[in-house]
Structure formats: C-alpha cells, structure tokens
C-alpha cells in the first residue's frame, strides 16, 4: 500500500511561523518565513494470505531491489498443491496425446478398410454382371479358338502315339518312346475335352443358383462397405473425445496457475528499489492477511509541502526552481504541484481595522534524494 507521510508537526510548525510573523510583528512583512517537513514515499508491504512467517531476509536500513525476495511464509501445503496440479497437468497432456493418436489410427484403419471393401464390391459386382449378362462375344470367340487349338494338339498327339506304336512293333523304337507318346496323347485329349466343356458352358450360360450366389456375394460386399463407412463415423466420436481431453487439459493448466498463484502469495517481494525503514514482525510469528510486515521507502522521491499566504500566489508556478534551507545548507528544489484550492487561514482579520482573512496555498516542492526525510525545510525563495 502506497502512502505519503504528512507530519502533524509540519502543519504545527507552519502555523507557529505564521502566528509569530502575523501576530508578533504584523507591520514587518520582511520577516516572513515558511517551513515544512521533508517527506518521502513509503510502501507498507504485507502478504496476501495469513500464516506463520518462515523467514525475513532483510532488516531496517537494508537497501533492496525491485522484485527481490524479502520474506516468506511456511508454504509446504501450497507447494504440495502445486506438485499435485503439475501431475494432473501431465496426465491431461498424456490423455490429449492418446486421444489424438487414437483418432489417427482409427481414421487410417477405416480408410484402408473402406478401400478394401469397395474393391471387393466392385469385383463381386463385375462377376454378378457377367453371370446375368452371359458371355461376351470376345469370350465366346476366345473359347472357340481354344477348342480349335486343343483339338489340333490332340489330333497331332494321337497321330504321334499311333505312329510310335507301329515303330515299336517293328522294333524300331524302345518301349519308353511309346510311353512318352501315350502321355502326350492323353494330356492333349484331356485339354481338348476341357476346352469343349468350357465352350459348352459359355453357350449354355450360368445356372440360376450361380446367379443367386453371385448376387449374395454382391450384397455381402455392399454390407462390408457400409460397415467401413460406419468405422469412419467412429472418427467423429473420437474427435469429440479429443475435445474433451483438451478441455480437461485447459482446466488442469488453470488449476496449476491457481496453485502457483497461491504459492506466490506466500512470498513477499519488493515493489521498488528502496530502503527498509520499518520491520513489524519476526520469523515464527503468526500474521493475518494484509498485516504490514515491512515498510520500504523510496529514497528518490522526497518532497516538502509549504503553505504560502494568498498574497504570494501570483509568484509561484509549477516547474519553478526553489531554494530551501535544510540543516543549515541551501538546497535547490522544484515546484511540482500547486493546489488550486485555498487551504486554512494563516491570519484572521481584525474587525476594528476592517481587515480580511489571509488564506494559504499548498505548494509541493520536489527535493534531491540526498536530503534526509523528517527534517525541517525552510523556504528561502523562488526564481
């Protein structure tokens, strides 16, 4: 809390000076003097929370820097809450990462399953269409050509087998040549018969049960596609889980910030560069919230208030240089404020002389930092 110390002695000194001048020697205005007490800005420092003082690191007269740690309260419980909040934050971060990974895995698997299911559907549909529509002209021509080729091979193999038998009977070839010719003959015959059967099937067309089986396969493949699409729908549900995890993460971050804020309340830090002028408590004492622990003064912010009579008002203004006497030495100062509202009367009127009240004007003079606060300053004059 920032406050300005205004000594009652200052006002009393001013009044005594005015009384001495105006009532002691009303006719001699050359003896006018104005004085005040040098003051400085002071800050009363307190903890935002109550508790037991663990340590104070400064004493009266010590110079401190802005942000310096001056003291702290016992804060083991607050530290434990911070650690707990950190653990909750780490868990929330892990949950977010897990949820995001689950979405990625589900999306990849669903897309792969969908592609596979659609390929299977296309294949089943093609087979079914072929069954329903029958063989194409190209397929029929290919089957006929295959029959002709197989027939030619069969006839050649048969002719070769018969010739080899005759040569064997004549003793021109061994029996093994007959066996080889017979194998080729039977193979060619089987291939020819298969080709003939395939051509017959093409000409006859598929059976009803084959068409029904093909139709069933198409329906199964279509169901697999629908299932794969439903798997993609799971991605949306898992994305909702990601949002929930992210919300919980934000909540964990806020909880940690709150815990750290309360922990910081157990520390007392200097708000400015200054000097400790008061120390109100000692370590191990119990204090309440807002109780003043230390008072710090700003040595660079010193001033004095003078109360000038109204006949001097036209001679002073803000920014004007002033000479004052402090502890026997002349010091330069500067007027930084002039209160436009008149203050108390410094001289009362006397009825028989038909005089009027003389009122005062408060003038604030900024002083160098090397003067001492609490001493008397006497107005000498203004340029």
Buried (B, 14 or more C-beta within 10 A) or exposed (E): EEEEBEBEEBBEBBBEBBEEBBEEEEEEEEEBEBBBBBBBBBBBBBBBBBBEBBEBEBEEEBEBEEEBEBBBBBBEEBEEBBEEBBEBBEEBBEBBEEBBEBBEEBBEBBBEBBEEBBEBBEEBBEBBEBBEEEBEEEEBEBBBEBBEEBBEBBBEBBEBBEEBBEBBEEEEBEEEBBEBBBEBBBEBBEBBEEBBEBBEEBEEBBEEEEBEBBBEBBEEBBEBBEEBBEBBEBBEEBBEBBEEBBEBBEEBBEBBEEBBEBBBBBBBBBEBBBBBBBBBBEEEEEBEEEBBBBBBBBBEBBBBBBBBBBEBBEEBEEEBEBBBBBEEEEBEBBBBEBEEEEBEBBBEEEEEEEEEEBBBBBBBBBBEEEBEBEEBBBBEEBE
